[in-house]
Amino acid sequence: MEYSSSNQRSSLGLGDTNDVFKKLSQTQIKNAYSQIPSFSVEGTNQSITAWLVAKHAHHGPDFGLDPDKYGLTQGDLDSIAKNGLINHIRFGGAVPNEQYVQALQKRWKTFAEHKNVRNCGIQTVIGEQCHVFKHDRTRIFLSFKEDSGESFTGYQLNKQQSLDHNKYGIIGNDYKN
């Protein structure tokens, strides 16, 4: 996939500008992202899909990604967090490109497979039953839907959220999208 912030080109299988993306339905945008292969977590039935990662692109910095390297700004990530990916695109925001999405997929995969990440089992995350992986020192977690094994969300918890998770096994208060 190509991306250049100067001409706003993205080749998510469509090869057109953000202006074209603004006119697409959620299903069409989801289908464009579905052209990017999923990543599998080794030894599990869990997969990290491009669509879910794109919807949670604003959590990339929690996993060490610099949005500027991928033609995105912190303003774009803030807009995705506040408005959701579809509205962000409809409002003319930059489309998270394939390189960014794949880099975040790879970071999520590496995180889930890391030896210092605790497998917390099945827990409630924002009302969904999910398989949760958490690194206690950094307070970063990653979750996968229990029924489908598909990636759900992942980000860095604040100190109180992490303590509450450790005590109650639930993630979801003060959720930042």
Residue pairs with C-beta under 8 A, 6 or more apart in sequence:
1 10
1 11
1 12
1 36
1 97
1 98
1 99
2 9
2 10
2 11
2 97
3 9
3 10
3 11
3 70
3 71
3 95
3 97
3 98
3 99
4 71
5 71
5 94
7 17
8 17
8 18
8 19
8 94
8 95
9 15
9 16
9 17
10 16
10 17
10 18
10 21
10 95
10 97
10 98
11 98
12 21
12 32
12 33
12 35
12 36
12 95
12 97
12 98
13 31
13 32
13 35
14 20
14 21
14 24
14 32
18 89
18 92
18 93
18 94
18 95
21 29
21 32
21 89
21 95
22 89
22 90
22 92
24 32
24 89
26 86
29 85
29 86
29 89
30 51
33 49
33 50
33 51
33 54
33 101
34 49
34 50
34 51
35 50
36 50
36 98
36 101
36 102
36 105
37 50
38 47
38 48
38 49
38 50
38 105
39 47
39 48
39 105
39 106
39 108
39 109
40 46
40 47
40 48
40 109
41 47
41 48
41 109
41 112
41 113
41 144
42 113
44 112
44 131
44 144
44 149
45 149
46 112
46 131
46 144
46 149
46 150
46 151
47 144
47 149
47 150
47 151
48 105
48 108
48 109
48 112
48 151
49 150
49 151
50 98
50 101
50 102
50 105
52 150
52 151
52 152
52 153
53 101
53 104
53 105
53 108
53 151
54 85
54 96
54 101
55 80
55 84
55 85
56 104
56 153
56 154
56 155
57 72
57 77
57 80
57 85
57 96
57 100
57 101
57 104
58 77
58 78
58 80
58 81
58 177
59 104
59 153
59 154
59 155
59 156
60 67
60 77
60 100
60 103
60 104
60 107
61 67
61 74
61 77
62 140
62 154
62 155
62 156
63 104
63 107
63 108
63 111
63 140
63 154
64 107
65 100
65 103
65 104
65 107
67 73
67 74
67 76
67 77
67 100
70 96
70 97
70 99
70 100
70 103
71 94
71 97
71 100
72 94
72 96
72 97
72 100
73 94
76 88
76 93
76 94
76 96
79 88
79 91
79 93
80 88
80 93
80 96
80 177
81 176
81 177
82 177
83 91
84 177
85 96
89 95
108 142
108 151
108 154
111 117
111 133
111 135
111 140
111 142
111 154
112 133
112 142
114 135
116 135
116 137
117 133
117 134
117 135
117 142
118 133
118 134
118 135
118 136
119 131
119 132
119 133
120 132
120 133
120 134
120 141
120 169
121 131
121 132
122 129
122 130
122 131
122 132
122 146
123 129
123 130
123 132
123 143
123 165
123 169
123 170
123 171
124 130
124 169
124 170
124 171
124 172
125 132
125 143
125 152
125 153
125 170
125 171
125 172
126 152
126 153
126 171
126 172
126 175
127 172
128 143
128 145
128 146
128 152
129 145
129 146
129 147
130 143
130 144
130 145
130 146
130 152
131 143
131 144
131 145
131 146
131 149
132 141
132 142
132 143
132 171
133 141
133 142
133 143
134 140
134 141
134 142
134 165
135 141
136 162
136 166
138 156
139 156
139 157
139 158
139 159
139 161
139 162
140 154
140 155
140 156
140 157
141 154
141 155
141 157
141 165
141 171
142 151
142 153
142 154
143 151
143 152
143 153
143 154
143 171
144 150
144 151
144 152
145 151
145 152
155 176
157 165
157 171
158 174
161 171
161 173
161 174
164 170
164 173
165 171
